[in-house]
């Protein structure tokens, strides 16, 4: 286990590339005390789709020369829903002490990831949770169009874990009717010390297609 931070995102379809582009921009622009590794998980992309995804993400790498970006493409024929397999695969390929799970469309404020790291250290917690403001969007080509003002509903959340506090057998996502993240948060909270940032101070913005 290295002292770095692994940020995990799942790109489900090439149509989400405009949102991924914005998410990666905010991640690569972060200033951190630890090395940054981005693990981009892909569900059965074709060779051509994989090439295009690599091309579109390469242009952002210069924002953080010290950061690394890895693409992991699931090629096995099953199962049909790859959410849980991709999440558990991301835990396997991540080598850093810290692991953050974001969604494509999450825009993290400047210093946001370091804020999560600092809270983990300050509270000596295994997991820190934060709220994100919520905004519905549409896009035209590479242009993302907000359809409504951002609202701090408290429903959009992200989290970071310190894997040095958590036993490997507990770093597992399970299928729970689309509530994989919530089930994971509940499981870790039952076994380990967790903390969270104030709900009324969003760590960033989650843009969701209409």
N, C-alpha and C positions, 0 to 999 in steps of 0.2 A: 504494500500500500504506500503510495507516494503522498506528499503533503498537498497535492493539488486539488482543484475543484473541477468536477465533471458536471456539465450542464447538459441535460437530456431533452431533446425535442423529437416528436414523431411527425414526420411529413407524410400524410395519408394519400395525398394526390398532388399532381403537378399544378392543379388549379389553385393550390394554396401558396404557390411560390411568392406572390406579392406580399403576403402576410409573413412568410418565413424570412424574406429579405429584410423587412423592418425589424423583426424580432432579433435576427442575428446582428443587425447593426447596433442595437442597444446592448447586446451581450458583449460583442467584441470591443465596444467603446468603454467597457467598465475598467476601472483601475482597481487592481486587487493586490493583496499581499502574498498571494499564492499563485502558482501556475494555473492557467485556464485551459481546459479541454472540453470541446463541444462534441457530443455524441449525437449524431443525427440518424434516427432509426427510420428505415424505409420498408414498407410492406409489399414485397414482390414486385419491385419496379423492373420493367423491361430494360434491356441493355441500352436502348436509346433514351429512355426516361432517366436512367441512372447517369448517363453521360450529360444530359441537360441539367440535372440537379447538381452535378459536380461543377459544371461550367458556371451556373448561376451563383453558387456559393463561393467559388474561388475568388470572385472579384471583391469580396469583403475581407479576405484574410489579411490584407495589408493594414487594416485598422489596428490590428494587434499582432505584430510580428512574433511575439512570444507565445501566442495562443495557438492551439492546434485544433483542426476540425476533422472528424472522422465520419465517414458514411458507412452504415451497416445495412445491407439489403437482405431481407429474409427471402430465401429462395425455396424453402420446403413447401410441398403442396398443401399442407394443412397446418393449423386449423383455419376455418373460415374467418373468424374474428381474431385479428392478430394483436389487439391492444395489450392483453396480459402477456403473451409471449414476448412482444417487443420491449415492454417495461422490464421484465425479468432478464432479458438478454442485455439490456442497457446496464443493469447492475453487474452482470458478468464482465462486460467489456470495460467498464469504468475502473480505472486504477487508482483514483485519488481518494484521499481521506474524506472529502466532502462531496456530496451528491445533491444537485438541485434539479427538480423536475419542473419544466415550463411547458406551456402549450404554444403551438404556432399561433402567432397573433399577440403574444405577450410582449409588451414594451416596458422594460425595466428602467426605472429612473436612474440617473447618474448616481453612482455610489450604492445602488440598491443591493447588489450581491455582497459587497463588503459589509453593509449593514447587517445582513443575515449572518455572515461569518462572525462579526463582532458580538452579536447577540448569543450565538452558540457558545462562544468562548466566555462571555461575561456571566452567563447563567449556567455554564457547565452542563448544557443540555444536549440530548441526542438528536433533537429535531426542533426546528424553529419554523413557524408558520406565519404567513403575511397575507394581507388582503390586497386585491387589485381592483382598481376602478373598472367598470364595465362599459363597453360601447359597441353598438351594432354598426357594421360597415358593409359596403359593397365595393367593387373595384372595376375599373375599366383599364384593361391592359395592365400596366405596372403601377397605376395610380389607385391608391386606396381612398375611398370616399366615405367619410363618417356620415351616418344617417341620423344620428341623434347625439346630444351632448353626453359626455362621459358621466356616469353616476357611480358613486361609492356605495354599492349595495351590500358589500360584505360577502356576497355569494361567490365571487371569483377569488380563488386562493392559489398560492404557490407555497412551496416549502423547500427546505434544505436540511439534510441530515449529516451528522458527524458519524461516519461509519466506525470510528474507533470505539464508540460507546455501545454499538449494536452487534449482537451475535449474528453471524452470517445466516443462520436458519430463519431469522426474523426479518431479513431484508428480502421479502417475497411479496409480490403482488398476486392477488387472487381475483377470480372473476366474480363480480357482484352486481350484475345487471347494469353495467355502465358506470358503476360507482367505485371503480378500482382505487382511485386516489383516496376517497373518503374511507374505504375499508382499510387501506394501508395506514392512514393517519390514526384511525381508531386503534388498530392493532399495536402500533408503536407506542401510542399514549398509554395503553394499558400496562406496558412492560417497562417503559423508560421515562426519564424526565424529559418533558417537552416545554416549550415556551412559545410565545407569539408576540408579534409587534402589534401596536394598538390598531384596532379595527378601523378607526376613523382617520388613519394616516396611510393611504394606499402606497404600496411599494412601486407601483407603476400602473399600467393600463392593459386590460385584456380586450383586444378587438376581435369581435365574433361576427362571422358572415350572417347576413339576414336569413 
